[in-house]
Amino acid sequence: MTQKTDIADIRVSYELGQLDEAGLSADPMAQFRRWFDEAIERRVMEPNALVLSTVSDQGVPSSRVVLLKRLDDTGLGFFTNYESRKGQELLANPQAAMLFFWPELQRQVRVVGRVERMPSHLSDSYFHSRPKGSQLGAVASPQSAEIASRESLDERLAELEHRYKDAETIPRPDHWGGYTLVPDTMEFWQGRGNRLHDRLCYRRQTDGGWQITRLAP
């Protein structure tokens, strides 16, 4: 195979901003909201997309992209199939990590903490706010399980579309709902020149407060 581009030569110079302790919020969730709002204002593509990493009971990690769909003082929320690989891994090991990367701003945010299921009423509320097709897709797909073919999935969806064609609401399946990651650490990364990036890390203390430290790039 001919390599047209030398991968080692691919690089971007980070020059858009800086991050210092004086401009940082004392609360990491407030700091995250500030950056998240800026990502929206700057029209970052899918600003709520994140890489979620979980670990199995055998110590095997796995990562996938999911969407942030809830943000409050408790933590960061997403929705999925409880019986999926991530759901099974979170059942066995409720510790997880999130990574947000906003290349247009030359920023990333890393979050590590424990994951808890959302109360049912929050899962119900979000499920019924989704387009009908997305609701039916959540019912149709046995996420992460092996299936016979794409056609079998399409047939299952068509069956559900017929069943619920006149229904105003679709019941949320018991196997689908929300999780909240409650942070123990949150790291804010701002790209800088010469790869000497700014990294400021919040660590939760036993009294519930946060300690902020600077990490070497």
C-alpha positions as CSV (number, residue, x, y, z in Angstrom):
1,M,0.0,0.0,0.0
2,T,1.4,3.4,-1.0
3,Q,1.3,6.0,1.7
4,K,0.7,9.4,0.1
5,T,1.1,11.4,3.3
6,D,3.7,10.9,6.0
7,I,1.6,10.6,9.1
8,A,4.5,11.8,11.2
9,D,4.3,15.2,9.4
10,I,0.7,15.8,10.2
11,R,0.5,18.5,12.9
12,V,-1.4,21.6,13.8
13,S,-0.1,24.6,15.7
14,Y,-2.3,25.7,18.6
15,E,-2.4,29.4,19.0
16,L,-6.0,30.4,19.7
17,G,-5.9,31.0,23.4
18,Q,-4.6,30.3,26.9
19,L,-6.0,29.1,30.2
20,D,-4.8,30.5,33.5
21,E,-6.0,30.1,37.1
22,A,-7.1,33.7,37.5
23,G,-9.8,33.2,34.8
24,L,-11.1,29.9,36.1
25,S,-14.4,29.3,37.9
26,A,-14.1,27.8,41.4
27,D,-16.7,25.2,40.3
28,P,-15.8,22.8,37.5
29,M,-19.4,22.5,36.3
30,A,-19.7,26.3,36.0
31,Q,-16.4,26.3,34.0
32,F,-17.7,23.5,31.8
33,R,-21.0,25.4,31.1
34,R,-18.9,28.4,30.2
35,W,-16.8,26.5,27.6
36,F,-19.8,24.5,26.4
37,D,-21.8,27.7,25.8
38,E,-18.9,29.1,23.9
39,A,-18.6,26.0,21.8
40,I,-22.3,26.4,20.8
41,E,-21.8,30.1,20.1
42,R,-18.8,29.4,17.9
43,R,-20.8,26.7,16.0
44,V,-18.6,23.8,16.9
45,M,-19.8,20.7,15.1
46,E,-21.8,18.6,17.5
47,P,-20.5,20.4,20.7
48,N,-22.3,17.8,22.9
49,A,-20.5,14.8,21.3
50,L,-18.2,13.0,23.7
51,V,-16.1,9.9,23.9
52,L,-17.4,7.7,26.7
53,S,-15.0,5.1,28.1
54,T,-16.0,2.2,30.3
55,V,-14.2,-0.9,31.7
56,S,-15.5,-4.4,31.9
57,D,-15.3,-6.6,35.0
58,Q,-12.3,-8.3,33.2
59,G,-10.5,-4.9,33.0
60,V,-11.0,-4.5,29.3
61,P,-11.7,-0.9,28.2
62,S,-14.1,0.2,25.5
63,S,-14.9,3.6,24.1
64,R,-17.7,5.1,21.9
65,V,-19.1,8.4,21.0
66,V,-22.4,9.4,22.7
67,L,-24.2,12.7,23.1
68,L,-24.5,14.8,26.2
69,K,-28.2,15.4,26.8
70,R,-28.4,16.7,30.3
71,L,-26.3,19.0,32.4
72,D,-26.9,20.1,35.9
73,D,-25.0,20.7,39.2
74,T,-24.9,16.9,39.8
75,G,-23.1,16.0,36.6
76,L,-23.3,15.1,32.9
77,G,-26.1,13.0,31.5
78,F,-26.5,10.7,28.5
79,F,-29.1,8.1,27.4
80,T,-28.7,4.6,26.1
81,N,-29.8,1.0,26.2
82,Y,-29.1,-0.5,29.6
83,E,-28.5,-3.9,28.0
84,S,-25.8,-2.5,25.6
85,R,-22.1,-3.2,26.2
86,K,-21.7,0.1,28.0
87,G,-24.7,-0.6,30.1
88,Q,-23.5,-4.0,31.1
89,E,-20.0,-2.6,31.9
90,L,-21.4,0.2,34.0
91,L,-23.5,-2.4,35.9
92,A,-20.3,-4.3,36.7
93,N,-18.0,-1.2,37.2
94,P,-19.8,2.1,37.6
95,Q,-16.7,4.2,37.0
96,A,-16.3,5.9,33.6
97,A,-14.5,8.7,31.7
98,M,-15.7,11.3,29.2
99,L,-13.7,13.2,26.7
100,F,-15.0,16.3,24.9
101,F,-12.8,17.6,22.0
102,W,-13.6,20.9,20.3
103,P,-10.9,21.3,17.7
104,E,-12.3,24.6,16.4
105,L,-11.5,26.1,19.8
106,Q,-8.4,23.9,20.4
107,R,-9.9,22.7,23.6
108,Q,-10.7,19.5,25.3
109,V,-12.3,18.5,28.6
110,R,-11.7,15.2,30.4
111,V,-14.1,14.0,33.1
112,V,-13.8,11.0,35.4
113,G,-16.2,9.8,38.0
114,R,-19.0,7.4,39.0
115,V,-22.0,6.8,36.9
116,E,-25.6,6.5,38.3
117,R,-28.9,5.8,36.6
118,M,-31.2,8.8,36.3
119,P,-34.6,8.7,38.0
120,S,-37.3,7.2,35.8
121,H,-39.2,10.4,35.3
122,L,-36.1,12.1,33.7
123,S,-35.7,9.1,31.3
124,D,-39.4,9.3,30.5
125,S,-39.3,13.0,29.8
126,Y,-36.3,12.8,27.5
127,F,-37.5,9.7,25.7
128,H,-40.8,11.4,24.8
129,S,-39.1,14.6,23.7
130,R,-37.3,12.6,20.9
131,P,-38.6,12.3,17.4
132,K,-41.0,9.4,17.0
133,G,-38.5,7.6,14.7
134,S,-35.8,7.8,17.3
135,Q,-38.2,6.4,19.9
136,L,-39.0,3.5,17.7
137,G,-35.4,2.9,16.9
138,A,-34.6,2.6,20.6
139,V,-37.3,0.0,20.9
140,A,-36.3,-1.9,17.8
141,S,-32.5,-2.2,18.4
142,P,-31.1,-4.7,20.8
143,Q,-28.0,-2.5,21.1
144,S,-24.6,-4.3,21.0
145,A,-26.2,-7.7,20.4
146,E,-25.4,-9.7,17.3
147,I,-28.2,-9.6,14.7
148,A,-28.8,-11.7,11.7
149,S,-28.8,-8.9,9.1
150,R,-29.6,-5.3,8.4
151,E,-32.9,-6.5,6.9
152,S,-34.0,-8.1,10.2
153,L,-33.5,-4.7,11.9
154,D,-35.4,-2.8,9.2
155,E,-38.3,-5.4,9.4
156,R,-38.5,-4.9,13.2
157,L,-38.7,-1.2,12.7
158,A,-41.4,-1.5,10.1
159,E,-43.4,-3.7,12.4
160,L,-43.2,-1.1,15.2
161,E,-44.1,1.7,12.8
162,H,-47.2,-0.2,11.9
163,R,-48.1,-1.0,15.5
164,Y,-47.7,2.6,16.7
165,K,-48.8,4.4,13.5
166,D,-51.8,6.0,15.3
167,A,-50.3,6.3,18.8
168,E,-49.6,9.7,20.2
169,T,-47.0,8.3,22.6
170,I,-44.8,5.3,22.7
171,P,-44.0,3.6,26.0
172,R,-40.4,4.0,27.0
173,P,-38.9,0.5,27.1
174,D,-37.6,-0.7,30.5
175,H,-34.2,-1.4,29.0
176,W,-33.6,2.2,27.9
177,G,-32.9,5.3,30.0
178,G,-30.4,7.8,31.3
179,Y,-27.2,7.9,33.2
180,T,-25.4,10.7,35.0
181,L,-21.7,10.8,35.4
182,V,-20.9,12.5,38.8
183,P,-17.4,13.9,38.4
184,D,-14.5,13.2,40.8
185,T,-12.0,15.0,38.5
186,M,-12.4,17.4,35.5
187,E,-9.5,18.6,33.4
188,F,-9.6,21.6,31.1
189,W,-7.1,21.6,28.3
190,Q,-6.3,24.6,26.1
191,G,-3.9,24.1,23.2
192,R,-0.8,26.3,23.3
193,G,2.2,26.8,21.1
194,N,5.2,24.4,21.0
195,R,2.9,21.7,22.5
196,L,3.2,23.4,25.9
197,H,-0.5,23.2,26.5
198,D,-2.4,24.5,29.5
199,R,-3.9,21.8,31.7
200,L,-5.9,22.7,34.8
201,C,-7.4,19.9,36.8
202,Y,-10.2,20.0,39.4
203,R,-10.2,17.2,42.0
204,R,-13.1,16.7,44.4
205,Q,-12.1,16.9,48.1
206,T,-13.6,15.0,51.0
207,D,-15.6,18.1,52.1
208,G,-17.2,18.4,48.7
209,G,-15.0,21.3,47.5
210,W,-12.6,21.3,44.7
211,Q,-8.8,21.6,44.5
212,I,-7.4,23.1,41.3
213,T,-3.9,22.1,40.1
214,R,-1.9,22.7,37.0
215,L,-0.6,19.7,35.1
216,A,2.4,19.6,32.8
217,P,1.5,19.1,29.2
